[in-house]
Amino acid sequence: MTQHAYSPAYPHDPIKEIFPDIYWVQGSIRLGFGLRMNRNMVIIRQNHELTLINAVRLTAQGLAQLDQLGRVKHLIRLGDFHGLDEQFYIDTYQAHLWSQKHHATYPALVPNTIISTSTKPPIANAEFFIFESAQYPEAALLIKPVKLLITTDSIQYWKNWKYMSFLTKIILLIMGFRLGLFIGGPWLKRVTPKGMSLQIDFERLLQFDFDALIAAHGALLNSNAKTQLTHIVQQTYSPNKKVP
């Protein structure tokens, strides 16, 4: 792959430490004329080796900051919709790619290690979760010492509309997006097989011991994520509510 084939580096914040040796970059992506929204990358450092989750290409200044943290060793792709910038990091750092099989989006990204429920992550004291009923790959990653759940599009927390263009905000509001913790509506509709439900998957996820959450969009939810998600799952799959 040649340099001009990569997606450009869009505006982003500096790398910020949110837990010991766990970092967050809030960036952005241009979806079309007048359309821009935020997206997040999580960076985990162990023994001077870095694992990037929900990869976002950084500017030259951002890459310099990243290189100061350590050497990029692993990429973890948790969701089907995301993967735009993985090839850049694979080519630049010879990073090892972890993901599920059979992605519909960016299918040319072939994982070095396939993620399953029994796969041990490249991070100590961590565990993968798989949405087994979903018809497109979607996973989550639990970092046990800090009770942090890392997701992609399945569960998101939005604190503000940062990096959202006015037109994007209007479209998202029409689609039902609001500030707070929520299950991604367009994601749920796309991944739920016809006539089926992901309720069992969410109930399995709620067996995990987490308190904080960060997704591929939005912001960090520092606490109370599991309690909030429990209520949201109950509301989403209420017998009186129609779900995809």
C-alpha positions in Angstrom: 0.0 0.0 0.0 1.4 3.4 -0.9 1.4 6.5 1.2 -1.2 8.4 -0.9 -3.7 5.5 -0.4 -4.0 6.1 3.3 -6.8 8.2 4.7 -5.5 11.6 5.9 -4.9 12.5 9.5 -7.9 14.6 10.6 -7.9 17.1 13.5 -7.5 15.5 16.9 -6.7 16.3 20.5 -3.4 15.6 22.2 -2.9 12.1 23.7 -4.4 12.1 27.3 -3.8 9.6 30.1 -7.1 8.5 31.6 -5.8 5.6 33.8 -2.3 4.5 34.6 -0.7 3.5 31.2 -4.1 3.8 29.4 -4.4 6.8 27.1 -7.2 8.3 24.9 -7.1 10.4 21.8 -10.3 12.1 20.7 -10.1 12.8 17.0 -12.4 13.3 14.1 -13.3 12.1 10.6 -14.8 13.8 7.5 -17.7 11.8 6.2 -18.6 14.0 3.3 -19.3 17.6 2.4 -20.2 19.4 5.7 -20.2 16.2 7.6 -17.7 15.6 10.4 -17.9 13.6 13.6 -15.6 12.6 16.5 -13.9 9.2 16.9 -11.7 7.8 19.6 -8.5 5.7 19.9 -7.4 4.0 23.1 -3.7 3.3 23.7 -2.5 0.8 26.3 1.1 0.7 27.3 2.9 -2.4 28.7 6.6 -2.7 29.0 7.1 0.2 26.5 4.9 -1.6 23.9 1.7 0.0 22.8 -1.6 -1.6 21.8 -3.9 0.7 19.8 -7.7 0.0 20.0 -10.1 1.6 17.4 -7.1 3.1 15.6 -7.2 6.7 14.5 -4.4 8.1 12.3 -2.5 10.9 14.0 -0.8 13.9 12.6 3.0 14.1 12.6 2.8 15.9 15.9 0.5 13.2 17.3 2.7 10.4 16.1 5.7 12.1 17.8 3.8 12.1 21.0 2.8 8.4 20.4 6.4 7.4 19.8 7.4 9.0 23.1 5.1 6.6 24.9 6.6 3.4 23.4 6.6 1.2 20.3 3.4 0.4 18.5 3.1 -3.4 18.7 -0.5 -4.4 18.4 -3.8 -3.2 16.8 -7.1 -4.4 18.1 -10.1 -3.9 15.8 -13.3 -4.4 17.8 -16.0 -3.5 15.3 -16.9 -4.0 11.7 -17.5 -0.3 10.9 -14.0 0.7 12.0 -10.7 -0.1 10.4 -10.0 2.9 8.2 -6.5 3.6 9.6 -5.3 0.2 10.5 -3.3 -0.3 7.3 -1.4 2.9 8.0 -0.2 1.5 11.4 0.4 -1.9 10.0 2.7 -0.5 7.3 4.3 2.1 9.5 5.0 0.0 12.6 4.6 -3.5 11.3 1.8 -3.8 13.9 0.1 -7.1 14.7 -3.6 -7.0 13.9 -6.2 -8.6 16.1 -9.8 -8.9 14.9 -12.7 -11.2 14.2 -13.1 -12.9 10.9 -15.4 -12.0 7.9 -15.6 -8.2 8.2 -17.9 -6.6 5.6 -16.1 -3.2 6.0 -12.4 -3.1 5.0 -12.4 -6.9 4.3 -8.8 -6.7 3.0 -7.6 -6.3 6.6 -6.7 -9.9 7.4 -6.0 -10.4 11.1 -2.8 -11.9 12.3 -4.7 -13.2 15.3 -8.5 -14.0 15.2 -10.5 -12.8 18.2 -12.9 -15.2 19.8 -14.2 -15.6 23.3 -11.3 -17.9 24.2 -8.6 -15.6 22.7 -6.2 -14.1 25.3 -5.7 -10.4 24.5 -2.1 -9.0 24.1 -2.8 -7.1 27.4 -2.4 -8.5 30.9 -5.6 -8.8 33.0 -7.9 -8.2 30.0 -10.7 -10.2 28.4 -12.5 -10.1 25.1 -16.3 -10.1 24.8 -18.0 -11.2 21.5 -21.5 -10.3 20.4 -22.1 -13.8 19.2 -25.6 -13.2 17.9 -24.6 -10.2 15.7 -24.5 -10.8 12.0 -21.5 -8.5 11.6 -18.4 -8.7 13.8 -18.5 -6.7 17.0 -16.5 -7.2 20.2 -15.6 -5.4 23.4 -12.5 -5.5 25.6 -12.5 -5.4 29.4 -9.4 -4.0 31.2 -9.9 -5.7 34.6 -7.7 -3.7 37.0 -9.5 -0.4 36.2 -12.8 -2.0 35.3 -12.8 -0.2 31.9 -14.9 -1.6 29.1 -13.8 -0.5 25.6 -16.4 -0.8 22.8 -16.8 0.5 19.3 -20.3 1.2 18.1 -22.4 -1.1 20.3 -22.4 1.0 23.5 -21.4 4.7 23.4 -21.3 7.6 25.8 -21.6 11.1 24.5 -20.8 14.0 26.8 -20.9 16.8 24.2 -20.9 17.4 20.4 -17.2 18.0 20.0 -15.9 17.6 16.5 -19.5 17.3 15.2 -20.3 19.6 12.4 -23.7 21.4 12.5 -25.1 19.3 9.7 -23.9 16.0 11.3 -25.5 17.1 14.6 -28.8 17.7 12.9 -28.7 14.3 11.2 -27.7 12.5 14.3 -30.5 14.1 16.3 -33.0 13.1 13.6 -31.6 9.5 13.9 -32.3 9.5 17.6 -28.8 10.1 19.0 -28.7 12.0 22.3 -26.1 12.9 25.0 -25.5 10.2 27.6 -25.0 6.4 27.5 -26.8 4.5 24.8 -26.8 1.4 22.6 -26.1 2.6 19.0 -29.4 2.5 17.2 -28.0 2.2 13.6 -25.5 -0.3 14.7 -28.2 -2.4 16.5 -30.4 -2.3 13.5 -27.6 -3.4 11.1 -26.2 -6.2 13.2 -29.4 -7.8 14.5 -30.4 -10.8 12.3 -34.0 -10.5 11.1 -36.5 -11.9 13.6 -33.8 -12.3 16.3 -32.4 -10.3 19.2 -29.1 -9.4 20.8 -30.7 -9.4 24.3 -28.8 -12.5 25.4 -25.5 -10.9 24.3 -26.1 -7.8 26.3 -27.1 -9.9 29.3 -23.9 -11.8 29.0 -21.9 -8.6 28.8 -23.5 -7.4 32.0 -21.9 -10.3 33.8 -18.6 -8.5 33.2 -17.3 -6.4 36.1 -16.9 -2.9 34.6 -17.6 0.6 35.9 -16.0 2.9 33.2 -16.6 2.8 29.5 -15.1 4.4 26.4 -16.3 3.7 22.8 -15.1 4.6 19.3 -17.2 7.8 19.5 -18.1 10.1 22.3 -16.2 10.5 25.5 -15.0 8.6 28.6 -17.6 7.6 31.1 -15.6 7.4 34.3 -18.1 5.6 36.5 -21.5 3.9 36.8 -21.4 2.5 33.3 -22.7 -0.9 34.2 -25.6 0.3 36.3 -26.6 2.7 33.5 -26.3 0.0 30.8 -28.4 -2.4 32.9 -31.3 0.0 32.8 -30.8 0.7 29.1 -30.8 -3.0 28.2 -34.0 -3.5 30.2 -35.7 -0.6 28.4 -34.4 -1.6 25.0 -35.7 -5.2 25.3 -38.9 -4.4 27.2 -41.7 -6.7 26.0 -43.7 -3.6 25.0 -40.9 -2.1 22.9 -40.1 -3.1 19.3 -36.4 -3.6 18.6 -34.7 -4.4 15.3 
